[in-house]
Amino acid sequence: MTRSRLDPPLSGLPPFKLVQMTLPVGGTVQRYLWQQADGKRHVYDTNDQYPARVGQPLTVLCGDTVTVRVKDMQPGMWLDPTCRACAVELASVLGWSEDEIAQMVARWDEATK
């Protein structure tokens, strides 16, 4: 089965093309990063905060302020569900049309029934 960018996220993998920015030190970091916190996988803007730090408040795209715990930073252990509001907001800031976002939400609803 072929997946499209409108399909719900697979475990640990966001379906979005992430925008990148260049850091002054010459490295590259994605503009929007996924971070598990408070029981969900959220998205945050690295222009506002970078990196996410254990015990520090982190404002995410859905508008919540979450706190990252040590267990949230464990590679390969991102088992919490994706924050739907963050996913929709990310699609919006990346320029998806309202129709594309509606299709993504409908597919997500269908997959989670």
N, CA, C and O of each residue as an XYZ file, in Angstrom:
452
protein
N       0.835     -1.174      0.000
C       0.000      0.000      0.000
C       0.882      1.241      0.000
O       1.821      1.326      0.792
N       0.607      2.173     -0.846
C       1.362      3.410     -0.922
C       0.785      4.426      0.042
O      -0.429      4.626      0.096
N       1.655      5.065      0.798
C       1.218      6.088      1.753
C       1.389      7.463      1.128
O       2.279      7.676      0.305
N       0.540      8.382      1.520
C       0.675      9.767      1.077
C       0.909     10.642      2.293
O       0.797     10.180      3.428
N       1.232     11.896      2.058
C       1.470     12.794      3.179
C       0.189     13.087      3.953
O       0.238     13.691      5.024
N      -0.938     12.671      3.430
C      -2.208     12.891      4.104
C      -2.576     11.758      5.053
O      -3.519     11.881      5.835
N      -1.830     10.649      4.986
C      -2.107      9.531      5.861
C      -1.710      9.868      7.296
O      -0.817     10.690      7.506
N      -2.354      9.251      8.290
C      -1.985      9.510      9.674
C      -0.528      9.125      9.913
O       0.005      8.256      9.223
N       0.117      9.766     10.884
C       1.517      9.450     11.164
C       1.695      8.001     11.600
O       0.869      7.453     12.329
N       2.776      7.395     11.148
C       3.168      6.089     11.641
C       3.898      6.288     12.954
O       4.284      7.408     13.287
N       4.089      5.230     13.690
C       4.776      5.329     14.963
C       6.133      5.993     14.804
O       7.008      5.482     14.105
N       6.299      7.126     15.453
C       7.582      7.803     15.483
C       7.953      8.585     14.244
O       8.976      9.269     14.256
N       7.175      8.522     13.171
C       7.551      9.200     11.940
C       6.522     10.247     11.538
O       5.391      9.894     11.204
N       6.886     11.529     11.563
C       5.936     12.529     11.075
C       5.847     12.458      9.564
O       6.862     12.225      8.907
N       4.660     12.653      8.985
C       4.506     12.541      7.538
C       4.830     13.830      6.799
O       4.624     13.920      5.589
N       5.333     14.826      7.515
C       5.509     16.130      6.925
C       6.936     16.375      6.471
O       7.886     15.885      7.081
N       7.077     17.128      5.409
C       8.384     17.608      4.995
C       8.734     18.749      5.946
O       8.043     19.767      5.986
N       9.794     18.574      6.698
C      10.151     19.576      7.687
C      11.071     20.626      7.085
O      11.969     20.311      6.304
N      10.838     21.867      7.458
C      11.621     22.984      6.974
C      12.912     23.044      7.781
O      12.899     22.779      8.983
N      14.019     23.386      7.142
C      15.290     23.446      7.836
C      15.786     24.875      7.952
O      15.409     25.746      7.168
N      16.625     25.099      8.928
C      17.292     26.382      9.073
C      18.762     26.124      9.350
O      19.117     25.045      9.825
N      19.620     27.085      9.065
C      21.047     26.947      9.308
C      21.401     27.655     10.606
O      20.975     28.786     10.839
N      22.173     26.993     11.441
C      22.617     27.579     12.693
C      23.906     28.364     12.461
O      24.646     28.063     11.525
N      24.187     29.369     13.299
C      25.403     30.154     13.142
C      26.677     29.316     13.177
O      27.680     29.706     12.581
N      26.659     28.183     13.855
C      27.846     27.341     13.950
C      28.051     26.505     12.694
O      29.021     25.752     12.608
N      27.163     26.625     11.727
C      27.320     25.892     10.474
C      26.533     24.598     10.413
O      26.464     23.970      9.357
N      25.939     24.185     11.523
C      25.137     22.971     11.519
C      23.739     23.261     11.003
O      23.381     24.414     10.762
N      22.961     22.220     10.838
C      21.597     22.388     10.360
C      20.651     21.710     11.332
O      20.928     20.619     11.829
N      19.542     22.360     11.595
C      18.501     21.769     12.428
C      17.170     22.007     11.714
O      16.981     23.025     11.048
N      16.269     21.066     11.862
C      14.951     21.241     11.263
C      14.218     22.355     11.981
O      14.325     22.497     13.199
N      13.484     23.134     11.236
C      12.744     24.264     11.810
C      11.722     23.774     12.830
O      11.592     24.365     13.902
N      11.002     22.713     12.517
C       9.999     22.160     13.422
C      10.433     20.759     13.817
O      10.748     19.930     12.964
N      10.445     20.502     15.120
C      10.850     19.194     15.626
C       9.734     18.585     16.464
O       8.975     19.284     17.134
N       9.661     17.256     16.403
C       8.733     16.510     17.238
C       9.411     16.249     18.571
O      10.598     15.929     18.614
N       8.665     16.384     19.661
C       9.187     16.083     20.989
C       8.087     15.460     21.831
O       7.004     16.028     21.972
N       8.366     14.309     22.379
C       7.407     13.656     23.265
C       7.420     14.385     24.606
O       8.486     14.688     25.142
N       6.246     14.663     25.140
C       6.113     15.304     26.451
C       4.653     15.252     26.886
O       3.742     15.340     26.063
N       4.448     15.110     28.180
C       3.099     15.106     28.761
C       2.159     14.122     28.066
O       0.974     14.405     27.895
N       2.689     12.974     27.669
C       1.860     11.900     27.137
C       1.526     11.969     25.662
O       0.729     11.165     25.179
N       2.121     12.919     24.922
C       1.884     13.008     23.478
C       3.174     13.414     22.771
O       4.110     13.918     23.392
N       3.200     13.184     21.462
C       4.299     13.675     20.625
C       3.853     15.015     20.051
O       2.938     15.080     19.231
N       4.507     16.070     20.489
C       4.180     17.433     20.083
C       5.211     17.955     19.091
O       6.260     17.343     18.891
N       4.903     19.092     18.471
C       5.821     19.781     17.564
C       6.165     21.136     18.168
O       5.296     21.849     18.669
N       7.466     21.481     18.110
C       7.834     22.829     18.544
C       8.683     23.503     17.479
O       9.302     22.843     16.644
N       8.699     24.828     17.525
C       9.416     25.655     16.564
C      10.798     25.954     17.119
O      10.925     26.577     18.173
N      11.841     25.511     16.413
C      13.203     25.717     16.893
C      13.628     27.179     16.812
O      14.652     27.549     17.386
N      12.866     28.020     16.111
C      13.156     29.457     16.132
C      12.812     30.055     17.495
O      13.403     31.055     17.903
N      11.859     29.446     18.197
C      11.444     29.939     19.503
C      12.237     29.314     20.637
O      12.615     29.999     21.587
N      12.489     28.026     20.542
C      13.192     27.293     21.590
C      14.007     26.177     20.954
O      13.506     25.446     20.099
N      15.247     26.045     21.364
C      16.064     24.932     20.893
C      17.278     24.826     21.788
O      17.911     25.842     22.074
N      17.619     23.663     22.231
C      16.858     22.416     22.130
C      15.845     22.290     23.263
O      15.841     23.082     24.205
N      14.992     21.281     23.150
C      14.094     20.947     24.256
C      14.968     20.423     25.395
O      15.912     19.669     25.161
N      14.656     20.819     26.606
C      15.461     20.413     27.760
C      14.583     19.773     28.838
O      13.461     20.212     29.091
N      15.115     18.744     29.455
C      14.409     18.038     30.523
C      14.088     19.021     31.655
O      14.947     19.780     32.103
N      12.829     18.985     32.102
C      12.394     19.794     33.219
C      12.062     21.240     32.886
O      11.583     21.971     33.753
N      12.301     21.667     31.668
C      12.033     23.041     31.260
C      10.724     23.111     30.475
O      10.426     22.204     29.698
N       9.943     24.166     30.664
C       8.712     24.310     29.890
C       9.022     24.464     28.403
O      10.004     25.104     28.024
N       8.188     23.879     27.584
C       8.355     23.912     26.130
C       7.004     24.270     25.520
O       6.026     23.544     25.701
N       6.949     25.383     24.800
C       5.716     25.785     24.138
C       5.651     25.090     22.788
O       6.590     25.173     21.996
N       4.540     24.404     22.525
C       4.389     23.601     21.312
C       3.323     24.212     20.404
O       2.559     25.080     20.826
N       3.280     23.751     19.157
C       2.423     24.381     18.154
C       0.937     24.373     18.489
O       0.199     25.248     18.036
N       0.495     23.409     19.268
C      -0.925     23.368     19.625
C      -1.287     24.451     20.636
O      -2.463     24.652     20.938
N      -0.279     25.149     21.158
C      -0.516     26.210     22.122
C      -0.281     25.806     23.563
O      -0.251     26.663     24.446
N      -0.112     24.515     23.821
C       0.158     24.053     25.175
C       1.603     24.342     25.556
O       2.466     24.508     24.694
N       1.849     24.397     26.846
C       3.210     24.416     27.371
C       3.387     23.094     28.101
O       2.664     22.799     29.053
N       4.350     22.301     27.651
C       4.566     20.960     28.190
C       5.922     20.910     28.882
O       6.753     21.801     28.706
N       6.135     19.869     29.665
C       7.417     19.670     30.336
C       7.998     18.334     29.906
O       7.361     17.292     30.059
N       9.192     18.369     29.375
C       9.883     17.168     28.914
C      10.505     16.465     30.122
O      11.146     17.098     30.962
N      10.308     15.160     30.194
C      10.899     14.351     31.258
C      12.065     13.548     30.700
O      12.218     13.445     29.483
N      12.872     12.988     31.559
C      14.026     12.182     31.134
C      13.569     11.066     30.203
O      14.189     10.835     29.165
N      12.491     10.371     30.561
C      12.040      9.244     29.731
C      11.567      9.700     28.347
O      11.540      8.902     27.410
N      11.195     10.980     28.215
C      10.768     11.509     26.914
C      11.951     11.696     25.960
O      11.753     11.852     24.755
N      13.150     11.681     26.477
C      14.342     11.919     25.661
C      15.037     10.623     25.224
O      16.073     10.669     24.562
N      14.477      9.486     25.588
C      15.079      8.190     25.268
C      14.894      7.881     23.782
O      13.756      7.766     23.327
N      15.979      7.744     23.011
C      15.843      7.399     21.582
C      15.089      6.075     21.409
O      15.342      5.104     22.122
N      14.173      6.057     20.460
C      13.432      4.840     20.157
C      12.268      4.556     21.090
O      11.573      3.555     20.919
N      12.045      5.407     22.060
C      10.989      5.156     23.044
C       9.825      6.129     22.900
O       9.110      6.389     23.868
N       9.633      6.657     21.720
C       8.543      7.610     21.498
C       7.270      6.846     21.152
O       6.907      6.698     19.985
N       6.614      6.373     22.186
C       5.448      5.521     21.991
C       4.138      6.255     22.220
O       3.067      5.708     21.957
N       4.212      7.482     22.704
C       2.981      8.232     22.955
C       2.329      8.648     21.644
O       3.013      8.793     20.631
N       1.015      8.840     21.653
C       0.318      9.234     20.419
C       0.692     10.657     19.989
O       1.081     11.494     20.804
N       0.562     10.895     18.706
C       0.826     12.214     18.142
C      -0.256     13.192     18.575
O      -1.440     12.856     18.565
N       0.143     14.393     18.952
C      -0.814     15.460     19.256
C      -1.439     15.903     17.937
O      -0.769     16.466     17.071
N      -2.704     15.643     17.808
C      -3.411     15.951     16.564
C      -3.393     17.448     16.260
O      -3.213     17.843     15.108
N      -3.576     18.280     17.279
C      -3.583     19.733     17.070
C      -2.220     20.219     16.578
O      -2.155     21.106     15.727
N      -1.133     19.653     17.100
C       0.207     20.020     16.620
C       0.393     19.597     15.168
O       0.958     20.345     14.371
N      -0.076     18.409     14.822
C       0.061     17.923     13.448
C      -0.698     18.822     12.472
O      -0.196     19.142     11.395
N      -1.904     19.226     12.855
C      -2.712     20.099     11.996
C      -2.054     21.475     11.878
O      -1.981     22.035     10.784
N      -1.582     22.013     12.982
C      -0.932     23.329     12.955
C       0.353     23.284     12.127
O       0.652     24.231     11.400
N       1.110     22.196     12.232
C       2.331     22.055     11.428
C       1.994     22.043      9.944
O       2.652     22.716      9.150
N       0.987     21.292      9.572
C       0.573     21.255      8.167
C       0.190     22.656      7.695
O       0.506     23.044      6.570
N      -0.479     23.401      8.544
C      -0.895     24.754      8.190
C       0.300     25.687      7.988
O       0.362     26.407      6.992
N       1.249     25.676      8.927
C       2.400     26.579      8.793
C       3.310     26.181      7.641
O       4.077     27.003      7.138
N       3.228     24.923      7.221
C       4.031     24.471      6.082
C       3.331     24.721      4.751
O       3.845     24.352      3.695
N       2.153     25.351      4.804
C       1.495     25.765      3.579
C       0.512     24.788      2.975
O       0.126     24.947      1.817
N       0.092     23.772      3.732
C      -0.926     22.871      3.216
C      -2.224     23.648      3.035
O      -2.525     24.555      3.810
N      -2.975     23.296      2.027
C      -4.272     23.933      1.808
C      -5.271     23.406      2.845
O      -5.056     22.365      3.466
N      -6.368     24.153      3.016
C      -7.422     23.712      3.937
C      -7.976     22.361      3.513
O      -8.325     21.536      4.357
N      -8.058     22.133      2.198
C      -8.560     20.866      1.682
C      -7.605     19.718      2.041
O      -8.049     18.649      2.459
N      -6.308     19.940      1.877
C      -5.323     18.900      2.232
C      -5.380     18.580      3.721
O      -5.310     17.416      4.115
N      -5.507     19.614      4.542
C      -5.589     19.390      5.989
C      -6.863     18.624      6.333
O      -6.831     17.716      7.164
N      -7.971     18.976      5.711
C      -9.232     18.265      5.955
C      -9.115     16.797      5.548
O      -9.624     15.918      6.242
N      -8.451     16.534      4.432
C      -8.248     15.151      3.992
C      -7.385     14.387      4.990
O      -7.671     13.229      5.294
N      -6.322     15.028      5.509
C      -5.466     14.384      6.499
C      -6.276     14.030      7.744
O      -6.171     12.918      8.261
N      -7.078     14.971      8.219
C      -7.886     14.750      9.415
C      -8.892     13.627      9.178
O      -9.095     12.785     10.053
N      -9.522     13.606      8.006
C     -10.488     12.546      7.694
C      -9.808     11.176      7.670
O     -10.358     10.203      8.186
N      -8.632     11.097      7.080
C      -7.902      9.821      7.055
C      -7.486      9.411      8.464
O      -7.535      8.233      8.818
N      -7.080     10.389      9.259
C      -6.696     10.117     10.634
C      -7.908      9.569     11.403
O      -7.797      8.580     12.128
N      -9.060     10.223     11.234
C     -10.286      9.761     11.893
C     -10.629      8.326     11.488
O     -10.987      7.500     12.327
N     -10.514      8.051     10.198
C     -10.814      6.712      9.689
C      -9.861      5.667     10.272
O     -10.283      4.563     10.614
N      -8.593      6.013     10.384
C      -7.594      5.070     10.877
C      -7.707      4.826     12.381
O      -7.246      3.800     12.879
N      -8.307      5.749     13.092
C      -8.384      5.610     14.556
C      -9.752      5.137     15.048
O     -10.015      5.142     16.250
N     -10.618      4.732     14.126
C     -11.938      4.209     14.524
C     -11.800      2.857     15.167
O     -12.799      2.259     15.567
